[in-house]
Amino acid sequence: MSSSLPQFMNGVQLIKYGPAHEALQYKTDLALPKIENPYQILIKLKAAGVNPIDAKLAAGNVKLIINADLSSPVIIGSDFSGVVVEKGENVTEFDVGDEVFGSLPISSVSGGVYAQYTVADINHCSIAKKPSHLSFVQAAAVGIPLLTAYQGIIKHGNITDKNKSQKRNILIIGASGGVGSYSVQLAKVINPQNYVVGICSAKNAEFVKAIGADSVIPYNNKEEYQAFLQSEKNKFDLVFDCVGGDEYYRNLNPLLKKQGVYSTAVGPVEHVGSEPIPLWKGIGIISKILYRKFFTSRPYMMVFTLPESEFRTKIATLFDNKDFKGTYIDDTFIKAYAAYLKRTGKLEVPKWVDLVKTGTFKELAPYDPDWYYVRAASVARHIYIRKNVGVGALNKVHGGTVNRGSRPSHHVDASGSVNRKVLQSLEKIGVLEKDKKGGRKITQDGQRDLDRIAMTLAEESDEE
């Protein structure tokens, strides 16, 4: 191991099954993982993606499928982006310094990506060089969602290089979610002539159209939804269900052509794994899947495996097409928590908020009248994730770039007095408290509020 690398790292370990605050533990003294075979690389992680399967795994809800050995704590998490810092002697595809992204196998619950470093075996995971136009955060959100979409659309739809020019009618359920939004883009990129319909909530209809859907059916507009079910029978070559459940299957299976395929990422139980799956229920689910696969008039296929071997050659290269945008990163949580802080009326807002500049790189005060609530929400989330955060760290996070004309631009920290006041305001209402190790940390009350808002947003997203 290079002498320039640290001996220890920070990371999140799964120590037992249960609620996140009991099951996961943040550690600052984890041993750095080591390369153990010539086809492995050591990656300094820049971002990690969080998938529903991670939460279901930590809760112990999917032990029938993935059962981690918890005789000692393990690091979980699959989707990542980062930089190669060491490589095995047989690795020729990557060099030290390469920016990479991908996904570790879900089944290998031992060395995940919720840490500062991870080791990846290039022959047994999904990994490729990061497209230059994707940020590390966007790249870390690719893995499982795009692999699932590729399996559900391309593999289950039997779409090959030879027949992809054939126009297809494709219906995607849950089109505004992570897997669904990739599915919409994928269906259009492989053949722009494909007719792609997305089902989602009415409020997300414009988003789904913006990423390529030819038509959007809002499931919560009952009249429009029922009219669609009646008028589109025997029309679609492929239905890809990213939500699951019997109701969608019963309603939408008749919309398939005689040889059409019903593909599902979830199966006959909606949001399967959100609750523990006992043995009897697991047997029932498998029985229903097998019955639909072998004894119904149209093929029924569920995503059980992911096409990891095709990630580098066929999946990552999708981003070479400028129309394939990838994941859309938004600030939904920040907005929701900022609105909560404003609504409660407890956060003390300084009188100078309409006048102050938030850094020397800014020429004017913020235009958003609620910017202080937004900054407070951002700071609270940052400290929830990082812990032991002080003014200096926040100044870098909220800093910006100074334009120096013909000379190279450079980073400038944000205003320390603004961030200090935000910390004091959050501390005053009990969201933050001073940490013995320095800086601030989230309080139990603060953590509960952030968890509650995140859970509400997750439930709303699931319903869409």
C-alpha positions in Angstrom: 0.0 0.0 0.0 1.3 3.5 -0.9 2.8 5.4 2.0 0.8 8.4 1.0 -2.5 6.6 1.9 -3.9 6.8 5.4 -4.0 3.7 7.7 -7.6 4.4 8.7 -10.8 5.8 7.2 -14.3 7.0 8.1 -17.3 4.8 7.2 -20.7 3.6 8.1 -21.0 0.0 9.3 -24.0 -2.3 9.6 -23.7 -3.7 13.1 -27.2 -5.4 13.4 -30.5 -5.5 11.7 -33.1 -2.9 12.6 -34.0 0.8 12.3 -31.3 2.9 10.7 -30.4 4.7 13.9 -29.8 1.4 15.6 -28.4 -0.7 12.7 -25.8 1.7 11.3 -22.8 3.1 13.1 -20.5 5.8 11.9 -16.8 5.0 12.6 -13.6 7.1 12.2 -11.1 4.3 12.8 -11.8 1.7 10.1 -8.9 0.0 8.6 -8.2 0.9 5.0 -9.2 -2.0 2.6 -6.3 -3.7 0.8 -5.9 -5.1 -2.6 -5.8 -8.9 -2.3 -5.7 -10.1 -5.9 -4.1 -8.7 -9.1 -7.5 -7.7 -10.6 -8.5 -5.4 -7.9 -8.3 -1.6 -7.6 -8.4 0.7 -4.6 -10.8 3.6 -5.0 -10.9 6.8 -3.0 -14.7 7.4 -3.0 -16.1 10.8 -3.9 -19.8 9.9 -3.7 -22.0 6.9 -2.9 -25.6 6.2 -4.1 -28.3 5.1 -1.7 -30.8 2.5 -3.0 -34.0 1.1 -1.5 -32.3 -2.3 -1.3 -29.7 -0.8 1.1 -32.4 0.3 3.5 -34.2 -3.0 3.2 -31.0 -4.9 3.8 -30.1 -2.8 6.9 -33.6 -3.3 8.3 -33.3 -7.1 7.9 -36.4 -7.2 5.6 -34.7 -9.2 2.8 -32.8 -11.8 4.7 -34.4 -14.5 2.6 -32.5 -13.0 -0.4 -29.4 -11.3 1.1 -28.3 -12.4 4.5 -25.2 -10.6 5.7 -22.8 -12.3 8.1 -23.0 -9.9 11.1 -20.6 -11.8 13.3 -18.6 -8.7 12.8 -19.7 -5.2 11.5 -19.8 -4.8 7.7 -19.8 -1.8 5.4 -22.8 -1.8 3.0 -23.7 0.2 -0.1 -23.1 -0.6 -3.8 -23.2 2.4 -6.1 -20.2 4.7 -6.2 -17.9 7.1 -7.9 -14.3 8.0 -7.1 -10.7 8.0 -8.1 -8.3 5.0 -8.5 -5.4 5.3 -6.1 -3.9 1.8 -6.4 -4.3 -1.1 -8.8 -3.4 -4.8 -9.0 -0.6 -5.9 -11.4 -3.1 -7.4 -13.9 -5.3 -4.4 -14.2 -4.8 -2.8 -17.6 -8.2 -1.1 -18.1 -7.7 1.5 -15.4 -4.7 3.6 -14.2 -4.1 5.4 -11.0 -5.8 8.8 -11.2 -8.7 7.6 -13.4 -12.1 8.8 -12.3 -14.5 5.8 -12.2 -18.1 4.9 -11.3 -20.2 1.8 -11.0 -21.7 -0.7 -8.6 -20.4 -3.4 -6.4 -22.4 -6.7 -6.3 -25.3 -6.4 -3.9 -24.8 -10.0 -2.8 -21.2 -9.4 -1.5 -22.1 -7.7 1.7 -18.6 -7.3 3.1 -16.8 -4.2 1.7 -19.3 -1.6 0.6 -19.1 2.0 -0.5 -20.4 3.9 2.6 -16.8 4.8 3.4 -13.9 6.9 2.2 -12.2 4.0 0.3 -13.3 0.7 -1.2 -11.7 -2.2 -3.2 -13.3 -3.4 -6.4 -12.5 -6.5 -8.4 -12.9 -5.3 -12.0 -14.0 -8.8 -13.1 -16.7 -9.1 -10.6 -18.4 -5.7 -10.4 -19.8 -3.0 -12.7 -17.1 -0.4 -13.2 -16.1 2.0 -16.0 -14.4 5.4 -16.4 -16.7 8.2 -15.4 -18.1 10.3 -18.2 -16.5 13.8 -18.0 -19.8 15.6 -18.2 -21.2 13.8 -15.1 -20.5 15.1 -11.6 -19.3 12.6 -9.0 -22.7 12.8 -7.4 -24.6 12.1 -10.6 -22.2 9.2 -11.4 -22.8 7.6 -8.0 -26.5 7.6 -8.7 -26.1 5.5 -11.9 -25.3 1.9 -10.8 -28.3 -0.2 -9.7 -31.0 2.1 -11.2 -29.5 2.0 -14.7 -28.5 -1.7 -14.5 -32.1 -2.5 -13.4 -33.5 -0.4 -16.3 -31.2 -2.1 -18.8 -32.2 -5.6 -17.6 -35.9 -4.7 -17.6 -36.0 -3.0 -21.0 -33.2 -4.4 -23.1 -32.7 -7.9 -21.8 -36.3 -8.8 -21.0 -37.5 -7.0 -24.1 -35.0 -9.0 -26.2 -33.7 -5.9 -27.8 -30.4 -6.5 -29.7 -28.2 -4.5 -32.0 -29.8 -6.3 -34.9 -33.4 -5.6 -34.0 -33.3 -2.3 -32.1 -34.2 -0.3 -35.2 -37.7 -1.9 -35.0 -40.2 0.6 -33.5 -41.7 -0.5 -30.2 -44.4 0.7 -28.0 -43.1 0.7 -24.4 -45.1 1.5 -21.2 -43.2 2.3 -18.0 -44.9 2.3 -14.6 -43.3 4.6 -12.0 -41.6 6.6 -14.7 -40.5 9.5 -12.4 -38.5 7.3 -10.0 -34.8 6.4 -10.2 -35.2 3.2 -12.3 -38.2 4.6 -14.1 -36.5 7.8 -15.3 -33.6 5.8 -16.6 -36.0 3.5 -18.4 -37.7 6.3 -20.2 -34.4 7.7 -21.4 -33.1 4.2 -22.3 -36.2 3.4 -24.3 -35.8 6.6 -26.4 -32.0 6.4 -26.8 -32.0 2.9 -28.3 -34.5 4.0 -30.9 -35.9 7.6 -31.0 -38.8 6.2 -33.0 -40.0 4.1 -30.0 -43.4 5.3 -28.6 -42.8 5.6 -24.8 -45.6 6.1 -22.3 -44.9 6.8 -18.7 -47.2 6.3 -15.7 -46.6 8.6 -12.7 -48.3 11.2 -10.5 -49.8 14.3 -12.1 -47.2 16.6 -10.5 -44.3 14.7 -12.1 -45.8 14.6 -15.6 -43.8 17.5 -17.0 -40.6 16.0 -15.7 -41.3 12.6 -17.4 -42.1 14.4 -20.6 -38.9 16.4 -20.3 -36.7 13.3 -20.2 -38.3 11.8 -23.3 -41.7 10.3 -22.8 -44.1 10.8 -25.7 -47.1 10.6 -23.4 -47.7 10.6 -19.6 -50.7 9.0 -17.8 -51.3 10.3 -14.3 -52.4 7.4 -12.2 -54.0 9.8 -9.7 -56.3 11.2 -12.4 -58.8 8.3 -12.3 -60.9 9.4 -15.3 -57.8 9.8 -17.6 -56.2 6.6 -16.2 -59.4 4.5 -16.8 -59.8 5.9 -20.3 -56.2 4.9 -21.0 -56.9 1.3 -19.8 -59.9 1.0 -22.0 -58.5 2.5 -25.2 -55.0 1.0 -25.3 -55.6 -2.8 -25.2 -53.2 -5.0 -27.2 -51.0 -2.0 -28.1 -47.7 -2.4 -26.2 -44.7 -4.6 -27.0 -43.3 -4.1 -23.5 -44.6 -3.1 -20.1 -41.9 -2.4 -17.5 -43.2 -2.1 -13.9 -40.9 -0.2 -11.5 -43.6 -0.2 -8.7 -44.9 -3.7 -8.4 -48.2 -5.1 -7.1 -51.1 -7.1 -8.4 -53.3 -4.2 -9.4 -50.9 -2.8 -12.0 -50.4 -6.3 -13.4 -54.2 -7.0 -13.7 -54.9 -3.6 -15.3 -51.9 -3.3 -17.7 -51.3 -6.9 -18.8 -54.2 -6.7 -21.2 -52.5 -3.7 -22.9 -49.8 -5.9 -24.2 -49.7 -7.4 -27.7 -50.1 -11.2 -27.9 -46.3 -11.7 -27.8 -45.7 -8.7 -25.6 -43.6 -9.0 -22.4 -44.6 -7.9 -18.9 -41.3 -7.0 -17.2 -41.1 -6.0 -13.5 -38.3 -4.8 -11.2 -40.4 -5.4 -8.1 -42.8 -8.3 -8.6 -46.3 -9.1 -7.4 -45.9 -7.2 -4.1 -45.8 -3.4 -4.3 -42.5 -2.1 -2.8 -41.5 -5.6 -1.7 -39.0 -5.6 1.2 -40.4 -2.4 2.8 -41.6 -4.8 5.5 -40.0 -8.0 6.6 -40.6 -11.0 4.3 -41.4 -14.1 6.3 -40.7 -17.5 4.8 -44.3 -18.3 4.0 -44.7 -14.9 2.2 -41.5 -15.4 0.3 -42.8 -18.8 -0.9 -46.1 -17.2 -2.0 -44.3 -14.5 -3.9 -42.0 -17.0 -5.8 -45.0 -19.2 -6.6 -46.9 -16.3 -8.1 -43.9 -15.2 -10.2 -43.4 -18.8 -11.5 -47.1 -19.2 -12.3 -47.2 -16.0 -14.3 -43.9 -16.9 -16.0 -44.9 -20.3 -17.2 -48.7 -20.5 -17.2 -50.1 -17.2 -18.5 -50.6 -16.1 -22.1 -47.9 -13.5 -22.1 -44.3 -13.7 -20.8 -43.8 -12.4 -17.3 -40.2 -11.6 -16.3 -38.8 -10.2 -13.1 -35.4 -8.6 -12.6 -33.5 -11.1 -10.5 -30.0 -10.5 -11.8 -28.2 -7.4 -13.1 -26.1 -7.3 -16.3 -22.9 -6.4 -14.5 -20.7 -7.9 -17.3 -22.1 -5.4 -19.8 -21.7 -2.3 -17.7 -18.3 -1.2 -19.1 -19.0 -2.0 -22.8 -22.7 -1.3 -23.3 -24.2 0.5 -20.4 -21.7 3.2 -19.4 -21.3 4.0 -23.1 -24.9 5.1 -23.2 -23.7 8.4 -21.8 -21.8 9.0 -25.0 -25.2 10.0 -26.4 -25.9 13.6 -25.4 -29.6 12.8 -25.1 -28.9 10.4 -22.3 -28.9 12.8 -19.4 -28.5 10.4 -16.4 -29.8 11.2 -13.0 -31.4 14.5 -12.2 -30.2 15.8 -8.9 -32.6 18.1 -7.1 -32.8 19.8 -3.8 -36.2 18.4 -2.7 -35.1 17.6 0.8 -33.4 21.0 1.4 -36.6 22.8 0.2 -38.8 20.6 2.4 -36.7 21.1 5.5 -36.3 24.8 4.8 -40.1 25.1 4.5 -40.5 23.3 7.8 -38.1 25.6 9.6 -40.0 28.6 8.2 -43.4 27.1 9.1 -42.5 26.4 12.7 -41.4 30.1 13.2 -38.7 29.1 15.7 -35.6 29.8 13.7 -34.2 33.2 14.5 -33.6 35.1 11.2 -31.1 38.1 11.5 -32.3 41.5 10.4 -29.5 41.8 7.9 -30.6 38.9 5.7 -31.8 41.2 2.9 -28.5 43.2 2.8 -25.6 40.8 3.5 -23.5 39.2 0.8 -22.8 35.5 1.6 -19.2 35.7 0.4 -16.6 38.0 -1.2 -17.3 36.2 -4.5 -20.9 37.5 -4.5 -21.6 41.0 -5.8 -25.2 41.2 -4.4 -27.2 39.9 -1.5 -29.3 36.7 -2.3 -32.4 37.2 -4.4 -34.3 34.4 -2.6 -36.1 36.0 0.5 -36.0 32.6 2.2 -32.3 32.0 1.6 -31.5 31.9 5.3 -33.9 29.0 5.8 -32.4 27.2 2.8 -28.9 27.7 4.2 -29.9 26.5 7.6 -31.5 23.4 6.1 -28.4 22.7 4.0 -26.1 23.1 7.1 -28.3 20.8 9.2 -28.2 18.1 6.6 -24.5 18.5 6.1 -23.8 18.1 9.8 -26.3 15.2 10.0 -24.2 13.3 7.5 -20.7 14.5 8.4 -20.7 15.2 12.2 -18.1 17.3 14.0 -18.5 20.2 11.5 -17.3 23.7 12.2 -17.4 27.1 10.6 -14.3 26.5 8.5 -15.7 23.4 6.8 -19.0 25.1 6.1 -17.2 28.1 4.5 -15.6 25.7 2.0 -18.9 23.9 1.3 -20.8 27.1 0.6 -17.9 28.9 -1.1 -17.7 29.9 -4.7 -15.4 30.9 -7.6 -14.0 34.3 -8.3 -13.8 35.3 -11.9 -10.4 37.0 -12.5 -10.8 37.8 -16.1 -8.0 36.3 -18.2 -6.4 34.7 -15.2 -7.5 31.3 -13.9 -10.4 31.5 -11.5 -10.0 30.1 -7.9 -12.1 29.0 -5.0 -13.1 31.5 -2.3 -14.7 30.5 1.0 -18.1 31.7 2.0 -18.7 34.3 4.7 -17.7 32.9 8.1 -20.0 35.2 10.0 -23.0 34.0 8.1 -22.3 30.4 8.7 -21.5 31.0 12.4 -24.9 32.8 12.8 -26.6 29.8 11.1 -25.0 27.4 13.5 -26.0 29.5 16.4 -29.6 29.8 15.2 -29.9 26.0 14.7 -28.3 25.4 18.1 -30.7 27.8 19.8 -33.8 25.7 18.5 -32.2 22.4 19.5 -31.3 21.1 16.1 -27.5 21.2 16.7 -25.3 21.0 19.8 -21.6 21.4 20.4 -19.5 18.3 20.1 -16.8 17.4 22.5 -14.5 16.6 19.6 -15.1 20.0 18.1 -17.6 21.6 15.8 -21.3 20.8 16.0 -23.3 17.6 15.8 -27.0 16.9 15.2 -29.2 16.5 18.3 -31.6 13.6 18.8 -34.5 16.0 18.2 -32.8 17.4 15.1 -32.2 13.9 13.8 -35.8 12.9 14.4 -37.1 15.9 12.4 -34.7 15.3 9.5 -35.5 11.5 9.5 -39.3 12.2 9.5 -39.1 14.6 6.6 -36.8 12.3 4.6 -39.3 9.4 5.3 -42.2 11.5 4.2 -40.5 12.4 0.9 -39.5 8.8 0.4 -43.1 7.6 0.8 -44.3 10.3 -1.6 -41.7 9.2 -4.1 -42.7 5.5 -3.7 -46.3 6.5 -4.5 -45.3 8.1 -7.7 
